[in-house]
Amino acid sequence: MKKFLRWLIQTVLKAITRIKVVGYENLPRKSSFVIAVNHLGILDAPMAYYALDDWNLFIPVAEKWERNPFLKWLGKYLNFIFVDRFNPDLKAMREMMKRMAEGQTLVIAPEGTRARDEKMAQGKPGVAYLASKMEWEIVPVAISGTEDRLFWGNLKRLRKTPVLLTAGKPFTLPHFPKDNRDQALQGSADEIMCRIAAMLPERNRGYYAEHPRLMELLKENGGQPG
């Protein structure tokens, strides 16, 4: 079934998009790393299955989709973990740590939901907490061109939607101090998001458009996304 789904996803995406992937060299050769991505539209979800040859990955999905029989069935083959976004979900966190220990790769959007206004929202600290605690390596990945407005508009006109996936250099987060823990957690989440924002077009940076850390990263890149 996984081979069929892989063929189906790639066939459909090739028919409706033109995907360019930049930064494959930044992916760690070992497994058990985190791919942190922004979330612009419905096209984002299958991108990992298109771009990565190794399907040894899993994706946290909002718990509301578990009530959909088709998505619940599909999740068994695409390695979904259904997560409660509004309450501490210890069961889901333990499952993530278990899968990472087994050598799988976590693909997650720290924003928690797609950007209805086509701009980044503030990242939630959940993945930052786990990545810091477990010393997981993080690869920031920026997705541009997948805004729902653009995708549906192109589809109606029978045009392929150009999509750019850009992987940045991997990094790790420091351990959290005992004091000001909540502030440190959010600061680490913002670090992840700023590294993604630095590779996005200005129009998509949203909450992080004027963030001081983003300004530092852009300065390091000569003011250009990358």
Sequence and secondary structure as in RCSB ss.txt:
>XXXX:A:sequence
MKKFLRWLIQTVLKAITRIKVVGYENLPRKSSFVIAVNHLGILDAPMAYYALDDWNLFIPVAEKWERNPFLKWLG
KYLNFIFVDRFNPDLKAMREMMKRMAEGQTLVIAPEGTRARDEKMAQGKPGVAYLASKMEWEIVPVAISGTEDRL
FWGNLKRLRKTPVLLTAGKPFTLPHFPKDNRDQALQGSADEIMCRIAAMLPERNRGYYAEHPRLMELLKENGGQP
G
>XXXX:A:secstr
 HHHHHHHHHHHHHHHEEEEEE GGGS SSS EEEEE   STTSTTHHHHH S   EEEEEEGGGGGSHHHHHHH
HHHTEEEE SSS  HHHHHHHHHHHHTT EEEE TTSS  TTSS     SHHHHHHHHHT EEEEEEEES  HHH
HHHHHHTT  EEEEEEE   B      SSSHHHHHHHHHHHHHHHHHTTS GGG GGGTT HHHHHHHHHTTTS 
 
